[in-house]
Amino acid sequence: MNEMLLQLGKNAKEAENALRTITTDKKNKVLTAVADHLVECTEQLLKANAEDVANGKKNNMPEGLIDRLLLTEERIQGMAEGLRQLVSLEDPIGEVTGMKKRPNGLLIGQKRVPLGVIGIIYEARPNVTADAFGLCFKTGNVVILKGGSDVIHSNKAIVDCIRETLENEGVTVNAIQLIEDTSRETAAEFMKMNEYVDVLIPRGGRGLIKAVVNQSTIPVIETGTGNCHIYVDETADLNMAADIIMNAKTQRVGVCNACESLLVNAAVKDELLPVLAERLKTKDVEMRADEAARPLMPGAVPATEEDWGTEYLDYILSIKVVYSVDEAIAHINRYNTGHSEAIITNNYTNAQKFLDEVDAAAVYVNASTRFTDGFEFGYGAEIGISTQKLHARGPMGLLALTTTKYIIYGNGQIRK
């Protein structure tokens, strides 16, 4: 195995023992100090990020991904605020649940404990670096980060800032480590480090997530891509529907909870689609529409079968006309990625049907899919949005980074 990775693994295991006994008060003090120091490091972080952004533009990175890569003073403040919000949240570690007394006198319960060493492989999202540290540290987990080459300068600057704070606070700096070699070969080796890493969490596009799921010998929590839909029902408030669609599609296009596909009930297509087309044009959104929608949306191009299943992460929206809530649900369940889906309706029965029958981590009634986010859900930062069904689903906050162990109290019992 790569000597650098081997050393990181050994460092992580040593740090795991140190973090296992750290008190909640100490965790909160360190998180506050890290948040403050990130803001103090704003100039260095922006300088490093500017290098990544310049490289991205030189390599013709799509505008939506450039936006995802970009750090601003406001976004650095947001990273710090996410860490401060974690301070205010209850520490789940040490919680004892379900204690019961057996007929033989044994007291058996479960205690919440850290997962251990968490590996995270991710793409061009520098905020993930701070978010991942905060959630892992609050739950007593060590984190090893493997970011992409697109964001290496930003990641190094953020990790250096965090490690400086850890050292100043008398905590092992190896609570967070960054793999600075961004090659695919090193990533593939990292995925095989099950002796040192307890769980691996990929964050990125379909290709990255598929590679990790297929290659890793470490248990994986799959944070899926977001082919998110909005369905406008025949009873919808169309002004509200247009506002929600514009927010979900254009507020930030390069994020996994952005709307990628719009379904419109045929009963409201004539009233909604021409108005919506004009609004989408103001944001230069390319409209890919089916045969029923295209005549109502000047400038729209024909949608293909591939469009229904595509996460664009760009100023592109697919549009399809449907004739019932059942057809909308069937389409969504066929093409979605299990992330976030929304219905705009004033019909209670249709709303409940949509909530019950759509298979996704987050299902909305009359709200933008952009809210599927740990910060918005009140979890502080998030480690990712899980689209699988085992262990964790949806925005992964503190509880998702813990497991339990049984604790048993006896007074001399022996098994007969």
FENLIN-V759688 format. One record per backbone hydrogen bond with DSSP energy under -1.0 kcal/mol. CO is the residue of the C=O (numbers start at 0). NH is the residue of the N-H. E is the energy in kcal/mol with one decimal. If there is no record, write none. Layout:
CO NH E
CO NH E
This chain:
1 5 -2.4
2 6 -2.2
3 7 -2.1
4 8 -2.5
5 9 -2.2
6 10 -2.8
7 11 -2.4
8 12 -2.0
9 13 -2.0
10 14 -2.5
11 15 -2.3
12 16 -1.3
13 17 -1.3
14 18 -2.6
15 19 -1.5
18 21 -1.1
22 26 -2.4
23 27 -2.6
24 28 -2.1
25 29 -2.5
26 30 -2.7
27 31 -2.2
28 32 -2.0
29 33 -2.7
30 34 -2.4
31 35 -2.3
32 36 -2.4
33 37 -2.5
34 38 -1.5
35 39 -2.0
36 40 -1.9
38 41 -1.6
40 44 -2.7
41 45 -2.8
42 46 -1.9
43 47 -2.3
44 48 -2.5
45 49 -2.2
46 50 -1.1
47 51 -1.4
48 52 -2.8
49 53 -2.4
50 54 -2.0
51 55 -2.4
52 56 -2.5
53 57 -2.2
54 58 -1.8
55 60 -2.7
56 59 -1.6
61 65 -2.2
62 66 -2.3
63 67 -1.4
64 68 -1.8
65 69 -1.9
71 75 -2.4
72 76 -2.3
73 77 -2.0
74 78 -2.2
75 79 -2.3
76 80 -2.6
77 81 -2.2
78 82 -1.5
79 83 -2.2
80 84 -2.5
81 85 -1.3
82 86 -1.2
83 87 -1.1
91 94 -1.8
94 111 -2.7
96 109 -2.3
99 107 -2.9
101 104 -2.3
105 101 -3.2
106 408 -2.8
107 99 -2.4
108 406 -2.6
109 96 -3.3
110 404 -2.1
111 93 -2.9
112 402 -2.7
115 141 -2.5
116 197 -2.2
116 198 -1.3
117 143 -2.4
118 200 -2.8
119 145 -2.8
120 202 -3.0
122 124 -2.4
124 127 -1.7
126 130 -2.5
127 131 -3.2
128 132 -1.6
129 133 -2.6
130 134 -2.4
131 135 -2.3
132 136 -3.2
133 137 -2.4
134 138 -1.3
135 140 -3.4
136 139 -1.6
141 117 -3.1
142 176 -1.9
143 119 -2.4
144 178 -3.2
145 121 -2.1
147 150 -1.3
150 154 -2.6
151 155 -2.4
152 156 -1.9
153 157 -2.4
154 158 -2.8
155 159 -2.5
156 160 -2.0
157 161 -2.2
158 162 -2.9
159 163 -2.1
160 164 -1.6
161 165 -2.3
162 166 -2.4
163 167 -2.2
164 168 -1.8
165 170 -2.7
166 169 -1.3
171 174 -1.3
172 175 -1.3
174 142 -2.3
176 144 -3.1
182 186 -1.8
183 187 -2.7
184 188 -1.9
185 189 -2.5
186 190 -1.8
188 191 -1.6
189 192 -1.7
190 216 -2.4
191 193 -1.1
192 195 -1.7
192 196 -2.6
198 118 -2.8
199 220 -2.1
200 120 -1.5
202 122 -1.2
204 208 -2.3
205 209 -2.6
206 210 -2.2
207 211 -2.3
208 212 -2.6
209 213 -2.3
210 214 -2.1
211 215 -2.4
218 199 -2.9
221 386 -1.8
225 227 -1.4
227 259 -2.8
227 260 -1.9
228 341 -2.0
229 262 -3.0
230 343 -2.9
231 264 -2.5
232 235 -1.6
236 240 -2.5
237 241 -2.4
238 242 -2.1
239 243 -2.6
240 244 -2.6
241 245 -2.4
242 246 -2.1
243 247 -3.0
244 248 -2.3
245 249 -2.6
246 250 -1.8
247 258 -2.1
254 257 -1.5
259 317 -2.1
260 229 -1.8
261 319 -2.5
262 231 -3.0
263 321 -2.4
264 267 -1.9
267 271 -2.5
268 272 -1.9
271 275 -2.6
272 276 -2.6
273 277 -1.6
274 278 -1.7
275 279 -2.9
276 280 -2.0
277 281 -1.1
279 282 -1.2
279 284 -2.2
280 283 -1.6
285 316 -2.6
286 300 -2.9
287 318 -2.6
288 302 -2.2
289 293 -2.6
292 295 -1.5
293 296 -1.6
296 299 -2.4
300 288 -2.4
305 308 -1.1
306 309 -1.5
313 315 -2.3
314 285 -3.1
316 287 -3.0
317 261 -3.3
318 289 -1.8
319 263 -2.4
321 265 -2.4
323 327 -1.9
324 328 -2.6
325 329 -2.4
326 330 -2.3
327 331 -2.6
328 332 -2.8
329 333 -1.2
330 334 -2.1
331 335 -2.8
337 360 -1.8
338 361 -2.0
340 363 -3.2
341 230 -2.8
342 365 -3.1
343 232 -2.5
346 350 -2.3
347 351 -2.6
348 352 -2.3
349 353 -2.4
350 354 -2.4
351 355 -2.4
352 356 -2.4
353 357 -2.1
357 359 -1.0
361 340 -2.0
363 342 -1.9
367 370 -1.3
368 371 -1.8
370 372 -1.8
372 376 -2.2
373 378 -3.1
374 377 -1.3
383 395 -3.0
385 393 -3.3
389 391 -2.8
393 385 -2.5
395 382 -2.4
397 400 -1.8
398 401 -1.6
400 114 -1.2
402 112 -2.9
404 110 -2.9
406 108 -2.6
408 106 -2.5
